[in-house]
Amino acid sequence: QIREKVDAWLKSLNEKIEREDITRFEVRFYEILRNILEWVKEKIDAKIESLEEKKPKIKEKEGFFREARQRVFQFFEMG
């Protein structure tokens, strides 16, 4: 959710910068804000990636036994 908000803010800032009716001072101010938001976004992405790496990964087994086990689970879920 935070990542989506930061993306929306960045999009809004880019639109404001691209408008022609703002002063050079305002453009510079928005560029500074954009740089700060991009830095925050990088930190959020890095944190999310590190959390995903810490999650235990489940290896999928292949072969007959995996398919049989899935069918058994499906049978019990139906009942």
Backbone as a chain_set.jsonl record, in Angstrom:
{"seq": "QIREKVDAWLKSLNEKIEREDITRFEVRFYEILRNILEWVKEKIDAKIESLEEKKPKIKEKEGFFREARQRVFQFFEMG", "coords": {"N": [[0.819, -1.188, 0.0], [1.922, 1.229, 0.784], [3.871, 1.514, -1.139], [2.29, 1.894, -3.421], [1.117, 4.372, -2.824], [3.381, 6.035, -2.796], [4.16, 5.764, -5.462], [1.957, 7.011, -6.679], [2.255, 9.617, -5.718], [4.706, 10.267, -6.898], [3.976, 10.199, -9.592], [2.145, 12.307, -9.669], [3.842, 14.449, -9.0], [5.565, 14.414, -11.208], [3.768, 15.127, -13.227], [3.163, 17.735, -12.417], [5.666, 18.94, -12.732], [5.998, 18.783, -15.474], [4.127, 20.554, -16.435], [3.69, 23.748, -17.93], [3.126, 26.142, -16.711], [4.368, 26.771, -14.304], [6.846, 28.125, -12.088], [10.472, 28.351, -12.312], [11.585, 27.992, -9.828], [9.587, 26.523, -8.501], [9.658, 24.208, -10.057], [12.21, 23.258, -9.434], [11.861, 22.785, -6.69], [9.882, 20.752, -6.757], [11.369, 18.789, -8.076], [13.29, 18.19, -6.165], [11.619, 17.13, -4.176], [10.714, 14.911, -5.623], [13.1, 13.439, -5.905], [13.546, 12.768, -3.234], [11.282, 11.176, -2.74], [11.756, 9.091, -4.56], [14.024, 7.976, -3.402], [12.915, 7.084, -0.985], [11.15, 5.194, -2.032], [12.977, 3.338, -3.097], [14.099, 2.397, -0.712], [11.853, 1.2, 0.479], [11.291, -0.814, -1.408], [13.657, -2.317, -1.168], [13.412, -3.21, 1.469], [11.093, -4.778, 1.289], [11.996, -6.75, -0.488], [14.013, -7.925, 1.074], [12.49, -9.005, 3.125], [11.015, -10.881, 1.7], [13.024, -12.617, 0.945], [13.686, -13.766, 3.345], [11.577, -15.395, 3.926], [10.626, -18.769, 4.294], [11.26, -20.994, 1.681], [9.226, -23.142, -0.141], [9.823, -26.17, -1.493], [8.767, -27.584, -4.472], [7.761, -30.786, -5.028], [8.165, -33.116, -7.57], [6.462, -35.438, -9.643], [4.838, -38.664, -9.346], [3.869, -39.025, -6.69], [3.376, -36.443, -5.725], [1.28, -35.614, -7.369], [-0.655, -37.505, -6.653], [-1.024, -36.897, -3.953], [-2.071, -34.304, -4.169], [-4.508, -34.874, -5.366], [-5.749, -36.316, -3.33], [-5.994, -34.354, -1.35], [-7.733, -32.617, -2.69], [-9.974, -34.23, -2.845], [-10.726, -34.426, -0.12], [-11.301, -31.782, 0.419], [-13.587, -31.349, -1.018], [-15.549, -32.625, 0.397]], "CA": [[0.0, 0.0, 0.0], [2.813, 2.383, 0.84], [4.513, 1.62, -2.447], [1.305, 2.461, -4.339], [0.983, 5.798, -2.515], [4.596, 6.715, -3.257], [4.059, 5.817, -6.927], [0.962, 8.028, -7.033], [2.866, 10.921, -5.454], [5.712, 10.499, -7.939], [3.263, 10.504, -10.832], [1.605, 13.653, -9.517], [4.954, 15.401, -9.084], [6.024, 14.463, -12.6], [2.787, 15.901, -13.979], [3.333, 19.137, -12.058], [6.918, 19.41, -13.314], [5.84, 18.881, -16.924], [3.277, 21.704, -16.782], [4.481, 24.9, -18.329], [2.71, 27.357, -16.021], [4.993, 26.906, -12.994], [8.128, 28.829, -12.135], [11.673, 27.512, -12.203], [11.738, 27.661, -8.416], [8.656, 25.429, -8.216], [10.183, 23.007, -10.721], [13.343, 22.77, -8.627], [11.293, 22.258, -5.453], [9.255, 19.46, -7.072], [12.431, 17.827, -8.397], [13.864, 17.756, -4.882], [10.634, 16.213, -3.586], [10.721, 13.672, -6.403], [14.299, 12.687, -5.531], [13.324, 12.204, -1.897], [10.315, 10.08, -2.869], [12.418, 7.971, -5.227], [14.895, 7.362, -2.396], [12.016, 6.355, -0.079], [10.655, 4.028, -2.775], [14.063, 2.347, -3.14], [14.212, 1.797, 0.624], [10.691, 0.325, 0.658], [11.505, -1.993, -2.257], [14.73, -3.12, -0.576], [12.87, -3.851, 2.664], [10.179, -5.831, 0.843], [12.798, -7.839, -1.041], [14.698, -8.636, 2.152], [11.488, -9.805, 3.832], [10.666, -12.021, 0.85], [14.142, -13.565, 0.964], [13.701, -14.44, 4.635], [10.507, -16.38, 3.974], [11.062, -20.105, 3.885], [10.763, -21.382, 0.363], [8.73, -24.516, -0.187], [10.204, -26.835, -2.736], [7.721, -28.425, -5.041], [8.229, -32.095, -5.451], [7.548, -33.533, -8.815], [6.295, -36.867, -9.819], [3.575, -39.351, -9.091], [3.38, -38.857, -5.329], [2.836, -35.094, -5.592], [-0.025, -35.594, -8.028], [-1.579, -38.307, -5.852], [-1.313, -36.145, -2.736], [-2.96, -33.208, -4.539], [-5.837, -35.432, -5.602], [-6.314, -36.673, -2.026], [-6.404, -33.092, -0.723], [-8.909, -32.121, -3.393], [-11.094, -35.085, -2.459], [-11.174, -34.06, 1.217], [-11.83, -30.422, 0.39], [-14.929, -31.384, -1.582], [-16.478, -33.188, 1.354]], "C": [[0.863, 1.252, 0.0], [3.464, 2.597, -0.515], [3.562, 2.254, -3.465], [1.124, 3.957, -4.093], [2.191, 6.578, -3.011], [4.579, 6.825, -4.779], [3.076, 6.892, -7.38], [1.532, 9.43, -6.814], [3.901, 11.263, -6.52], [5.052, 10.878, -9.259], [2.717, 11.931, -10.796], [2.698, 14.71, -9.632], [5.461, 15.533, -10.513], [5.072, 15.278, -13.463], [2.927, 17.391, -13.684], [4.595, 19.722, -12.688], [6.762, 19.632, -14.813], [4.937, 20.039, -17.349], [4.145, 22.916, -17.06], [4.171, 26.156, -17.523], [3.296, 27.501, -14.611], [6.366, 27.542, -13.155], [9.289, 27.855, -12.018], [11.915, 27.104, -10.757], [10.835, 26.495, -8.037], [9.13, 24.13, -8.85], [11.309, 22.414, -9.891], [12.842, 22.136, -7.331], [10.669, 20.879, -5.688], [10.287, 18.399, -7.432], [13.099, 17.312, -7.128], [12.916, 16.785, -4.189], [10.626, 14.866, -4.297], [11.931, 12.817, -6.047], [14.15, 12.04, -4.159], [12.365, 11.022, -1.979], [10.913, 8.87, -3.572], [13.344, 7.243, -4.269], [14.055, 6.525, -1.424], [11.514, 5.092, -0.762], [11.724, 2.941, -2.859], [14.213, 1.642, -1.8], [13.055, 0.832, 0.883], [10.873, -0.953, -0.156], [12.577, -2.908, -1.684], [14.221, -3.868, 0.651], [11.937, -5.0, 2.289], [10.956, -7.018, 0.296], [13.498, -8.618, 0.059], [13.721, -9.487, 2.953], [11.094, -11.035, 3.022], [11.778, -13.062, 0.843], [14.169, -14.357, 2.262], [12.612, -15.49, 4.761], [11.043, -17.751, 3.583], [10.432, -20.492, 2.555], [10.391, -22.857, 0.381], [9.1, -25.1, -1.544], [9.045, -27.693, -3.214], [8.339, -29.735, -5.497], [7.48, -32.474, -6.714], [7.359, -35.035, -8.813], [4.933, -37.369, -9.393], [3.019, -39.041, -7.707], [2.794, -37.456, -5.103], [1.44, -35.022, -6.195], [-1.047, -36.38, -7.214], [-1.977, -37.553, -4.59], [-2.268, -34.989, -3.038], [-4.382, -33.719, -4.763], [-6.519, -35.804, -4.286], [-6.799, -35.414, -1.326], [-7.656, -32.537, -1.387], [-10.149, -32.924, -3.017], [-11.63, -34.675, -1.095], [-11.746, -32.649, 1.269], [-13.267, -30.405, -0.146], [-15.951, -31.832, -0.542], [-16.684, -32.349, 2.526]], "O": [[0.569, 2.219, -0.702], [3.593, 3.729, -0.98], [3.989, 3.067, -4.285], [0.993, 4.729, -5.043], [2.044, 7.658, -3.583], [4.942, 7.865, -5.329], [3.333, 7.602, -8.352], [1.316, 10.325, -7.63], [3.972, 12.4, -6.988], [5.52, 11.776, -9.959], [2.818, 12.669, -11.776], [2.51, 15.741, -10.279], [5.752, 16.636, -10.974], [5.508, 16.033, -14.332], [2.821, 18.217, -14.59], [4.593, 20.871, -13.13], [7.336, 20.572, -15.362], [4.979, 20.46, -18.505], [5.216, 23.073, -16.475], [4.891, 27.147, -17.643], [2.774, 28.273, -13.807], [6.965, 27.496, -14.23], [9.11, 26.687, -11.671], [12.395, 26.003, -10.489], [11.262, 25.58, -7.333], [9.015, 23.065, -8.243], [11.355, 21.204, -9.671], [13.33, 21.083, -6.919], [10.899, 19.95, -4.914], [10.094, 17.224, -7.121], [13.435, 16.131, -7.032], [13.34, 15.75, -3.677], [10.543, 13.815, -3.661], [11.808, 11.6, -5.902], [14.576, 10.905, -3.948], [12.602, 9.985, -1.36], [10.603, 7.734, -3.211], [13.442, 6.017, -4.316], [14.427, 5.403, -1.078], [11.459, 4.032, -0.14], [11.419, 1.758, -2.711], [14.429, 0.431, -1.753], [13.262, -0.242, 1.449], [10.637, -2.051, 0.349], [12.433, -4.13, -1.708], [14.562, -5.034, 0.852], [11.983, -6.068, 2.899], [10.616, -8.167, 0.581], [13.574, -9.845, -0.008], [14.078, -10.572, 3.412], [10.865, -12.105, 3.585], [11.507, -14.259, 0.746], [14.626, -15.5, 2.279], [12.704, -16.38, 5.606], [11.827, -17.87, 2.642], [9.23, -20.332, 2.344], [11.149, -23.702, 0.857], [8.727, -24.575, -2.593], [8.432, -28.43, -2.441], [9.311, -29.764, -6.252], [6.298, -32.171, -6.874], [8.012, -35.777, -8.079], [4.012, -36.6, -9.12], [1.818, -38.815, -7.564], [1.82, -37.307, -4.366], [0.529, -34.441, -5.605], [-2.196, -35.955, -7.1], [-3.145, -37.57, -4.201], [-3.176, -34.719, -2.253], [-5.348, -33.056, -4.386], [-7.729, -35.628, -4.142], [-7.896, -35.4, -0.767], [-8.547, -32.037, -0.701], [-11.241, -32.371, -2.887], [-12.844, -34.582, -0.911], [-12.605, -32.368, 2.105], [-14.065, -29.547, 0.231], [-17.114, -31.437, -0.615], [-17.451, -32.712, 3.418]]}, "num_chains": 1, "name": "protein.A"}
